[in-house]
Amino acid sequence: MRIAKASQARLAARLTKSQKEFFELSASLSGFKSLSDFVIHSTQQVATRIVEQHSPILATEQDKKLFFNTLINSSKPNKSLKEAARQYQKQVSAR
């Protein structure tokens, strides 16, 4: 039985010598076996947090399609929208 190998991609980054040394120290202090493991772990944590913060805005694929379709194919504002904008501006400028 063959085990399928996970698809992999390479990421390259240029950094200063002091950045590399600092990251290596951080990796070592955190118990990571390599700088690559540390970078992947740290980047994954930050990326996950960013996506989670933005996900509630466009929670589903349908939400995303509707949002971007509305941006791309928007029509001119109707009377109600114009009135709402006027009321909003009035409230904001009164503060």
C-alpha positions in Angstrom: 0.0 0.0 0.0 1.3 3.4 -1.0 0.9 6.5 1.1 0.2 9.6 -0.9 2.7 12.4 -0.3 1.2 15.7 0.7 1.5 18.4 -1.9 4.2 20.9 -0.9 5.2 24.4 -2.0 8.3 26.4 -1.2 8.3 29.9 0.3 11.5 32.0 0.2 12.1 35.2 2.1 14.9 37.7 2.4 15.8 39.0 5.8 18.6 40.7 7.6 21.3 38.8 9.4 20.0 40.2 12.7 16.5 39.2 11.9 17.6 35.6 11.1 19.6 35.4 14.3 16.7 36.7 16.4 14.2 34.3 14.8 16.7 31.4 15.3 16.9 32.4 19.0 13.2 32.5 19.3 12.8 29.2 17.6 15.4 27.6 19.9 13.8 29.1 23.1 10.4 27.9 21.9 11.6 24.3 21.5 11.3 24.1 17.7 13.7 21.8 15.9 14.3 24.2 13.1 13.8 27.8 12.0 11.5 26.6 9.2 9.2 24.8 11.8 9.1 28.0 13.9 8.4 30.3 10.9 5.6 27.9 9.6 4.0 27.6 13.1 4.2 31.3 13.8 2.9 32.3 10.4 0.1 29.8 10.6 -1.0 31.2 14.0 -1.1 34.8 12.8 -2.8 33.9 9.5 -5.5 31.9 11.3 -6.2 34.8 13.6 -6.4 37.3 10.7 -8.8 35.0 8.8 -11.0 34.4 11.9 -11.2 38.2 12.5 -12.4 38.8 8.9 -14.6 35.6 8.5 -17.6 36.9 10.4 -17.9 39.7 7.8 -18.2 37.3 4.9 -18.9 34.0 6.6 -20.0 31.9 3.7 -19.0 31.5 0.1 -22.5 32.8 -0.9 -21.9 35.9 1.3 -18.6 36.6 -0.5 -20.1 36.2 -4.0 -23.1 38.4 -3.1 -20.8 41.1 -1.6 -18.3 41.2 -4.5 -21.0 40.9 -7.1 -22.7 43.9 -5.5 -19.5 45.9 -5.6 -18.8 45.1 -9.2 -22.4 45.4 -10.5 -23.7 48.1 -8.3 -26.5 50.4 -9.5 -27.0 54.1 -8.8 -28.3 54.8 -5.3 -32.1 55.1 -5.0 -34.0 57.8 -3.1 -34.0 55.8 0.1 -30.3 55.3 0.1 -29.6 58.9 -0.7 -31.9 60.0 2.2 -30.2 57.5 4.5 -26.8 59.0 3.5 -28.1 62.5 4.2 -29.3 61.5 7.6 -26.1 59.8 8.4 -24.0 62.8 7.4 -26.3 65.0 9.5 -25.8 62.8 12.6 -22.0 62.5 12.1 -21.5 66.2 11.6 -23.6 67.0 14.7 -21.1 65.2 17.0 
